[in-house]
């Protein structure tokens, strides 16, 4: 089972993940990942006059400085694209689990981790003991959020 602290950190970063997703979408506007293209084609050519080993063709990548620059930029965008997918998956997992919780459990998790409300404030609002809410919160995390 995962450490509760890892789960708590993911839940606490919920708002930041949403902002990161928005910013990544802005950065990637108009970008479509195009895997399999670029400098993967091999040029096998040469003649006896320009081939260092007679009878054997040389193989080199068909790239130029411009292509290398574009490939480098594309790799940076690919990394952002994969980060965007990763963030979206995590947000979707959290949302799915929150949707499945009872109203009381959802209020507790959203209030404490997403809205940064203290357990004391929530105990007053929910008319429950803060120690009980702490134990309940831990049980909810262990029972439902282990897949994060």
C-alpha positions as CSV (number, residue, x, y, z in Angstrom):
1,X,0.0,0.0,0.0
2,X,1.2,3.5,-0.8
3,X,2.4,5.8,1.9
4,X,-0.4,8.2,3.1
5,X,1.9,11.1,2.7
6,X,2.3,10.5,-1.0
7,X,-1.5,10.5,-1.4
8,X,-1.8,13.6,0.7
9,X,0.7,15.5,-1.4
10,X,-1.1,14.6,-4.6
11,X,-4.4,15.8,-3.1
12,X,-2.8,19.0,-1.9
13,X,-1.5,19.7,-5.3
14,X,-4.9,19.4,-6.9
15,X,-5.3,23.1,-7.6
16,X,-1.8,23.5,-8.8
17,X,-2.3,20.6,-11.2
18,X,-5.3,22.3,-12.7
19,X,-3.3,25.5,-13.2
20,X,-0.4,23.4,-14.7
21,X,-2.9,21.7,-17.1
22,X,-4.2,25.1,-18.3
23,X,-0.6,26.5,-18.8
24,X,0.5,23.3,-20.6
25,X,-2.6,23.6,-22.9
26,X,-1.6,27.2,-23.7
27,X,2.0,26.1,-24.4
28,X,0.9,23.2,-26.6
29,X,-1.8,25.1,-28.5
30,X,-1.7,23.9,-32.1
31,X,0.8,21.2,-31.3
32,X,0.1,17.7,-32.5
33,X,2.6,15.0,-31.4
34,X,4.1,13.3,-34.5
35,X,6.0,10.3,-33.4
36,X,7.9,8.3,-35.9
37,X,9.0,11.3,-38.1
38,X,12.1,13.3,-38.1
39,X,15.6,12.0,-38.5
40,X,14.8,8.3,-38.5
41,X,15.2,7.8,-42.3
42,X,18.6,6.5,-43.2
43,X,20.3,7.6,-46.4
44,X,22.4,4.8,-47.7
45,X,24.3,6.1,-50.6
46,X,27.7,6.7,-51.9
47,X,29.8,5.7,-54.8
48,X,33.3,4.3,-55.1
49,X,34.6,7.9,-55.4
50,X,33.1,9.2,-52.1
51,X,32.9,6.0,-50.1
52,X,35.7,5.3,-47.7
53,X,35.3,1.5,-48.1
54,X,35.0,0.5,-51.7
55,X,32.0,-1.8,-52.4
56,X,30.2,-0.8,-49.2
57,X,27.7,2.0,-48.9
58,X,27.8,4.5,-46.1
59,X,24.7,5.0,-44.0
60,X,24.0,8.3,-42.3
61,X,21.1,10.1,-40.8
62,X,19.4,12.5,-43.2
63,X,19.4,15.6,-40.9
64,X,20.6,19.1,-41.0
65,X,21.2,21.7,-38.4
66,X,17.7,23.1,-38.9
67,X,16.2,19.6,-38.6
68,X,18.2,18.9,-35.4
69,X,16.9,22.2,-34.0
70,X,13.3,21.4,-34.9
71,X,13.6,17.9,-33.4
72,X,15.0,19.4,-30.2
73,X,12.1,21.8,-30.0
74,X,9.7,18.9,-30.7
75,X,11.2,16.8,-28.0
76,X,10.6,19.7,-25.5
77,X,7.0,19.9,-26.7
78,X,6.7,16.1,-26.4
79,X,7.8,16.3,-22.8
80,X,5.2,18.9,-22.1
81,X,2.6,16.8,-23.9
82,X,3.4,13.8,-21.7
83,X,3.3,15.9,-18.6
84,X,-0.1,17.3,-19.7
85,X,-1.4,13.7,-20.1
86,X,0.0,12.7,-16.7
87,X,-1.6,15.7,-15.0
88,X,-4.9,15.0,-16.7
89,X,-4.9,11.4,-15.6
90,X,-4.2,12.3,-12.0
91,X,-6.9,14.9,-11.9
92,X,-9.4,12.5,-13.5
93,X,-8.5,9.8,-10.9
94,X,-9.0,12.2,-8.0
95,X,-12.3,13.4,-9.5
96,X,-13.5,9.9,-10.0
97,X,-12.8,8.9,-6.4
98,X,-14.3,12.2,-5.1
99,X,-17.5,11.5,-7.1
100,X,-17.8,8.1,-5.5
101,X,-17.5,9.3,-1.9
102,X,-20.4,10.1,0.4
103,X,-21.3,13.8,0.8
104,X,-19.7,13.8,4.3
105,X,-16.5,12.1,3.1
106,X,-16.2,14.3,0.0
107,X,-16.7,17.5,2.1
108,X,-13.9,16.3,4.5
109,X,-11.4,15.5,1.7
110,X,-12.2,18.5,-0.5
111,X,-12.3,20.8,2.5
112,X,-9.0,19.7,4.0
113,X,-6.9,19.0,1.0
114,X,-8.3,21.2,-1.8
115,X,-9.8,24.2,0.0
116,X,-7.2,24.2,2.9
117,X,-9.7,24.3,5.7
118,X,-8.4,23.1,9.0
119,X,-9.8,20.1,10.8
120,X,-10.8,22.3,13.7
121,X,-12.9,24.6,11.4
122,X,-14.4,21.5,9.7
123,X,-15.2,19.9,13.1
124,X,-17.2,23.0,14.0
125,X,-18.9,23.1,10.6
126,X,-19.7,19.4,10.6
127,X,-20.4,19.2,14.4
128,X,-17.8,16.4,14.9
129,X,-14.7,15.9,17.0
130,X,-11.5,16.9,15.2
131,X,-9.8,13.7,16.4
132,X,-12.6,11.7,14.9
133,X,-12.3,13.7,11.6
134,X,-8.6,13.0,11.5
135,X,-9.2,9.3,11.9
136,X,-12.0,9.4,9.3
137,X,-9.8,11.2,6.9
138,X,-7.1,8.6,7.2
139,X,-9.5,5.8,6.7
140,X,-10.9,7.4,3.6
141,X,-7.4,7.8,2.1
142,X,-6.5,4.2,2.9
143,X,-9.7,2.8,1.6
144,X,-10.3,4.8,-1.6
145,X,-7.2,6.8,-2.7
146,X,-4.7,3.9,-2.7
147,X,-4.8,3.9,-6.5
148,X,-3.2,7.3,-6.9
